[in-house]
Amino acid sequence: MAALIRFRPLSLLVACILILGGIGGGAALLMRKQPQPEEALSDDPRLSFATPYRNVRPEVAYVGDAECRRCHQQIAAKYARHPMGRSMAAAGLPSPTEPLGAKQNNPFKQLGSTFEVVHRGASTVHKELRLDSKGTTAASIELDVQYAVGSGSRGKSYLIDRGGFLFQSPISWFSEKQIWDISPGFTEHRHFSRQIGANCLFCHSNHADALPDTINGYRTPAFLGLSIGCERCHGPGALHVKERDAGNVSKGLDDTIVNPKSLESVLRESVCQQCHLQGEQRILRRGRQPFDYRPGLPLHLFWSTFVRLPDLVQAYRSVGQMEQMERSRCHQASAGALGCISCHDPHEKPTPENRVEFYTARCQSCHVERGCTAPRSEREKQKEGCIGCHMKKADSTSIAHTAVTDHRILRQPDISPTTKPRAILPDETPVQLFHANPIGLAKEEVERDLGIVLSELLPKDPQFAIKQLPSLLPRLEAAVARDPKDAAAWDAIGRTYRAAGRLDDAMTAFQHALTHSPKREASLAEAANIAGEMEQTNAAMELWQRAIAVNPWMGHYHAQLARSLARLSRWAEAQKACRKALELDPFDFDVRVLLVTACIRVDARKEAEEEFKRLIAVHPTKESELRPWFEKQIKR
């Protein structure tokens, strides 16, 4: 059961780690009617949530940072140097902060391949290659990098645009060790195929313009502003700019733009929680899109974040600051008055020279009457001030080569930042909603979201899946009864049945999702896999063709189509599909074996011999087992 509690590797969360915040955070200034917990607000909180701020409404446009700079030049200049203001950039010209020499581990060997970063004119190129026994390149792929994700404070990851579909490079830069290395969470089967959806980019880009139904497809241009911009914390600015240009200046609360420090605590922290509340699983609420949230509204009306039960926590990860802070005595004793902006300035990061003085002053603003009780001799040895003892860096994270600050603000600094988790009980739900008693969120919607989250955990433990069926399926079936077009809930039902081995029921669920969203990429891929497992080869072939029509850049889809075609003895078409799959992923062992087989079956013996040589060159350790097989096949 313990396998259910896992980390979610952070493909891109390498550098944008500082908590969103600002100086201040005193008494709540927002005056609004408080809905009672049992009140369920209407579908779009931007229209229905009671707030004086007019710029939360969906029709208020974003204007971009350039408009903000017209009046706020000094703040904009400071923010441009902040990690959030450098969260993403166009890649291309060489960067002096990421050298390419051997000292920086470039090139490096990982996962049986050699990886290298090179500059070609105005382009940055990421390469992966494998050499044969003679040192000649047996297979390689190299792609231009379009975007660098991360400020560089801890590192950077890189995105590749393939026909409007974004993928993460397997190569990342790790600032603390000043090296290039494999991107977090990559395995020998990923290569350049990790899809990057809008949910992943929510915390690293200002706004990603995703194509509906795709996993990682985007309109052109893909981004409306690269780095996190002013309006991500202050809300859309069109109304504010219009009023100011007309000479209308508010004498009281400015209802045209949100100032987070003027919000009551739950709304103030929602601004920071956009990026610093990750949880075990985080999903969009029904009907919401990743960038629908507006500052001044509760985040939980847009995203449902589920965290592990406290005694199941195994380690502190790189984006767990919000969860950690909520457990701190400082936060709890202040009844939420102490928040992110009590310690962090969102516009300016302290310099290394004044960092200790800056944060010590923040601590002393609350602890001025009772300071540190440690002996003076011990305090003098501590060069990091208060945070050196009470907010140590934790070594146990899901990101290689990095350490993160423990935001629990421990009173006893010798307490380890990690705890040994207990085992999950047989019928226990291992996660819970982070936002307790969420205002305006109907109970049935919480149950729907929990059902989706649990369905994503089920494949880790089929026995757990069977035990969860009696409680899990009613949650999801109630969701699709309320909204038959809820494709995410239908997908969750399909995953649940599949984990329990009920493939017919799983296929029915995915077909329901596709009835309402026929081009939904995730549903197509899931249904195609199930059709293959059920040996419904024609159906699998058709579904993979539909998935490829939505996203032609996934080598895995072409590989699965090739397998379906081979099962139907359509060898010439299988041969063509194999070659397309290898264009996208030249290292796929199974596809290379299938291509050799397809060449033999269409009586292209010379071609088969050439492909077998390439197969052995790319996978030399397999030669002893493959050569007898090939000789037997070629003699047929």
Secondary structure by P-SEA (a helix, b strand, c coil): ccccccccccccccccccccccccccccccccccccccccccccccccccccccccccccccccccccccccaaaaaaaaaccccccbbbbcccccccccccccccccccccccccccccccbbbbbbbccccccccccbbbbbbcccccccccbbbbbbbcccbbbbbcbbbbcccccccccccccccccccccccccccccccccccccccccccccccccccccccccccccccaaaaaaaaaccccccccccccccccccaaaaaaaaacccccccbbbbccccccccccccccccccbbbbbccccccccccccaaaaaaaacaaaaaacccccccccccccccccccaaaaaaaaaaacccccccccccaaaaaaccccccccccccccccccccccccccccccccccccbbbbcccccccccccccccccccccaaaaaaaaaaaaaaaccccaaaaaaaccccaaaaaaaaaacccaaaaaaaaaaaaaaacaaaaaaaaaaaaaaaccccaaaaaaaaaaaaaacaaaaaaaaaaaaaaaccccaaaaaaaaaaaaaacaaaaaaaaaaaaaaaccccaaaaaaaaaaaaaacaaaaaaaaaaaaaaaccccccccaaaaaaaaac
